[in-house]
């Protein structure tokens, strides 16, 4: 980080954008708002109110934002995010925001403002359904993952990209917060009193579970399978009734495809639990639960169907053309996706970073029931992940969920 770096504010972001981008008219009348709600970065919307044009500016900080500066963080993640956004924009045919420019001194990316979209997590918490989501998110996952794998890419070229997108500090966050601390006492874990004993009994003292999580952790650390997003939860997705856009790939690196698929599935299941706990039985509740099951089923089945179809068009490795290999390969991704979903659900319940879906349940008893049920469901996904290679398996799994059971 050079001497020219400074932390942007609402007052300085407008002049900064004007100096970097020929986007706004000469008669523009500006307003700027800091809109970031994540843990790591600053995010500004710079808008010309007269001509109704706007951009987003995202600046990486040299520390974790929520730590107040006490947790240093490699600022180069901003460069990785910008490069991945541009690559994924091309691979996914526009299912991420368009990048207008990246400043390697300020570690700031200026990009398309998705002002007519909404963060998916908040839409789901209002029980909104998105009819095109499963179709579009599977297009995104299949194209970004399969097309950056050794099945398709020249192997030397891919290894060069693996080096370029190495992201050790962000990977370490995942290794610790997803795959280690939730299954141990202490660390940065964060849970209500009613979970302390339950956490120890169900997660810490379950040695069979720890063995399976260890397998998943070392797959994450060693399987440079494809250029993954690395944090594909419903807070990293913008949606409206017609379109889907994926944002925030700052955790991107070459890792297991299952991580992206599994994190998404885990967040859909947690919204299912949230809906069970927050809505009384009735048509609205049932409609949203049905949509969540349908969407989870479609995410799994469309991912598999599209991967197998695209495989035949793009495969270059001769051994990957062996009959039966592609089916084994995609099933292996889906098996580990179930395990990842379980780890994501555990860490969002007892770990450092929670999800609003579970934390916003107002009734204390129902929130306790939902969080404990979430842990038990997560364990089933991790331990029995070999059974979850079809949408039907998730349909049967989710239809059995009952908060009263715990």
N, C-alpha and C positions, 0 to 999 in steps of 0.2 A: 504494500500500500504506500503510494508516494505522498509527497508533500501537498499535492493538489487535491487530495481527498478531503471532503468535509461532509458532515451529516446534513442532509436536506431538511428543510422545514416547510410549512405551508407558505411562509413568506418568500423563501428563496427558490422554491420548486418552479414557479412560473418563469422567472428569468432564466433559470437553468434550462428548461425545455425550449424556450425561445432561442437560446444560444446554440442548441444542439440540433434543432429540427425545423425545417421549413414546412410547417404544417398549417399554421394558423394565418388568417387574413390580417392585413395591416391594421384594420379597424377593430380587431378583436378586443372584447372586454372580458377579462379573466376572473375566474374564481378558482380557488384551490382548496381541497379538503384531504386530510389524511384519513384513509379508510381502511388501513390494515388492521386485521384482527387476529393475525397469526402470531407465532412465537418468536420469529426470527428477524423479520425485515420491516422496513418502512414502505408503505404503499400510498401514493398520492393520485388523486384524480385532478387533472388540470383541464379546465373547461372554458371555452369561449362561449359565454352566455348569449352574445349577440347573434352569432352564426351557428350556435348549437353544434359545435365540434369539440371533441375531447380526446385525451389520451391518458393512459396510466403510466406512472413512473414508479418503478420498484427498485429500491436501493438496498443492497446487502450491507449489514452492519458488521463490524469486526467482533461482535459478541452476540450472544443470544438475547434478543430484545427483552423477553420477560424476566431475565435475570438481573436487569438493571446494570449490566456491564460486568458482572462477576463471573460470567461463563464465556471465555474467549471462543471465537469461532472463525474458521478460515474464511476470509472474505472472497476467495476465488470461487466459492459456490455460485456467486452472481454471474460469473463468466460461463460456468457450466450450464446454469439454467438458461441463459440466453442462447447458447449454442444448441442445446437440446430442444428448446422451443422451435427454433428455426428448422432443425432436422425433422422433428415430429410434425411440424406444419406441412412439410413436403410429403413425408411418408403417409400421414393420415388424411391427406388431401383437404387440409383446412380445419381440422377438428381441435385446433389450439389457437390462441390469439396470434394475430400477425405482429411480428416484431418490426418496429421502425428503426431501432438503433440500439447499440450497446456502447457504453462508455467504460473503457477498461481502466480509467483512472479513478472514476467515481463509483465504479461497480454498480452502475445503474442501467436498467433496461427500460426503454420507452416502447410501449406496445399499444395495440388496439384496446379501446375501452369497450367492454362488453356491457354497456349500460342497459341494454334491453334484455339482459339475462339476470338470473338470480342464483346465488350459491345453493346448490342442491340440498344441502343439509337443512337449511332454513325452510325451503319449500316442503320438504318431507315432514318437517315438524309441524307444518300447517296442513298436513294431509293432502298435499297437491300431488297428483300423478302426472307423469311425463310420458306420453304415448310413444315417442320415438327414441327414448333413452337407450333401451337395451340394444336396439339395432345399431345406433351410432356409437355407443361406447365399445361394443364388440368390434366394430370396424376399426376404431382407434387402437384397441389392444392388439388385435390380430396383426394389423399392418405395422405398428411400431415395434412389436416384439418379434414376430417371425422374420420380418425383413432386415432385422439387425442381428440375426443369429447365424451360426456357422452353417446351418442348413442352406442358407441363401448366399451369404457374403463370401468373398474371397477370404480365406483364412488369415493370410498375412494382413490384409487390410483391416479385418476385424480386430486383430490383436493390436494394431496401431490405435484403433479407436478405444479399445479397452484401456490403453495407457493414457490417452487424452482425457478420458472421462473418469479417471480414478478419483474417488471422492471420500477419502478416508475418515475425515471428521464427521461428515454426515452419516456415513455407514456405521461409525462407532455409536452414534446416537441410537440408530436402529438396533444394533447388536446388544446394547445395554438396556434400552427402554422397552424393546419389544420381546427380546429373546432371553433376557437374563433377570433383570430386577423384579419383574412381576412374579417370578417363581422362586424368589428368595425373600427373606425378611430384611427390612432396612432399605438402604440405597435412597433413591428419590421417590419411592413409592408414596402414594397419597390416597388414603381411603378413609371412609367413615368408620366409626368405632364398631358398628355392627358387622363389619367385614373382617376385622382383625383376626379373630379366631377362625372364621370360615376360610379366610385366605391361607392361613397356615395349614389347616387340615386338608383343604382341597387342592391347593397348588404347591405349597412348599413341601409337605410331607408325602406327596404322591410321587414316589420314585419312578414308577412306570411312566408317569407324565413327564417328569424331568428328562428321562432318556429320550422320549420322542421329541421334546422341544430341543434338546441338544442336537439331534439329527437335523432338525429344521434350521437351527442356527448355523451349523457348519455348512449346510447347503447354501444358505444366504451368503456366507463368507467366501465360499470357494467356487461356486457355480456361475462363471461369467457367461451366462447363456445368451442374454440379449440386453439391449439398452433399455432398462426399465425406468418407469417414472419414479418409483421408489416411495410414493406417499399418496396412492390413488384412492383416497377416501372421498366421501360425499362433500367434504369441505374444500376439496381441490377440483370440483367440477361445477361449471356454470351451465344452467339449463333454462330453457323456456319450452313452450308447448311444441315448438317445431325443431329446435336445434340443441346441440350439446357442444360444449367446449371444455377442454381439460387445461388446467392452469397449474402453476407452482411445481415444476419438475426439478426443484433444487436438490432433491435427494437422489437424482438420477445417477446411475452408474451401470456397468454391465453386471447384472445379477440374474437370479432365477425368475423366469416369467411368472411363476406361481405367486411371487410376492405381489405383483400388481393385481392379479385376478383375485387373490385371497383377501387382500385388504378391502377391496370393493365389496365382496360378498359379506365379509364380517360387518361392515357398516350398514348394509341393507338389513341384516338380521337384527342388529341393535336398534334400528328404527322400528322394526317389527315389535320388539319387546317394548319400546317406548310407547308405541301406539296402543298395545294391549293395556299398558299401565295408565295411560293418560285419558283414554276415551272410554266412556261407558258403552256397553254393548248396544249396537244399533246399526243402521244402514251405513253411516259414514265410517264407522270403525271397520265394519266388515269389508267395505269397498276398498279401503286403504290396505288392509291386511291382504286381501286377494291380489291387489296390484303388486304389493311387495313380493308375494310368492311367485306370481307370474313373471315379474321382472328378474328375480333371482334365477328361476328356471331358464328363462331366455338368455340371460348372461352366460350361463354354463353351456347350454346347448348350442347357442349361436357361436360362441367362442370355438367350440369343438368343430362344428360344421364348417365355419368359415376358414378355420386353420387348415383343415384337411383339404378343402377345395383350393385355397390359395397355394398350398404346398405343391400341388401338381403343376401350377403355373410358374413358380419361381424357384423351385429347388435346383441347386447346382451341384451339391455334393453327391458323388456317385453312390456311395454307400447309403445315403439318406433315401435313395430311390428303391431300396430293398423292400419288397412286398411285406407289409405288416409293420414296418418301422414307424411310419408316420402315426399310425393308430397308437402304438406303444408310447411314442414321444408325447403326444398330446394328452393321453390318459395320465402319464406321469406328471405333467404340469398340473392337471386337475386334481390329482391325488394330493399333491403338496399344497395346492391352493386351499384345500379344506383345512390343512394344518395351519397355514398362515392365517386364515380367517379366525381360527381359534386363538392363536397368539395375539392377534389384533384385539379380539374381544376381551381377553384377559387384561392386556395392558391398558385398555381404555376404562377398565373398572377399578383396578387397584394401583395402576402405575402413575407416572408423573403427569401425563397429559390425558385428560378425560375427553368424553364427547358430551355435548349438550343433550343428545337424545336421552341418555340415562340420568344425567345430573339434573335435568329440568323437571323430572317427575315430581309433582308437588306433594303428593301423599307419602309420608315417611314409610309406612308399611309397604306400600306398593313399590316405592323406590328400592327398598331393601329386597323385596321379592324379585324385582326385575334384575337387580345386580347379581344376586346369588344365582338366579336362573341362568343369567348370561354366562357366568363362570362354569356352571355345569354343562351347558350347551357347548361351550368352547372346548371343554375337556373331551367331549364326545367327538367333536370335529378333529381334534388333534390325534386322539388315540385310534379312532376308527376311520382315518382319512382315506384308507384304501377303498371304502365303500362309496365315496362321493365323486364319481366320474360322470354322472348324468344329472340333468335338471330334475328328473323324477325323484332322485335320492334326496335332493334339497326340499322338494315339495313335501315329501312324506315327513321329513325332519321338521320342517317349519309348521306343518299342520298339527303336529303333536305338542307344540309349545303351549304350556299352561302355567301361568304365574302362581296359581293356587297350589301347584305341585310342590312348591318349596316354602 
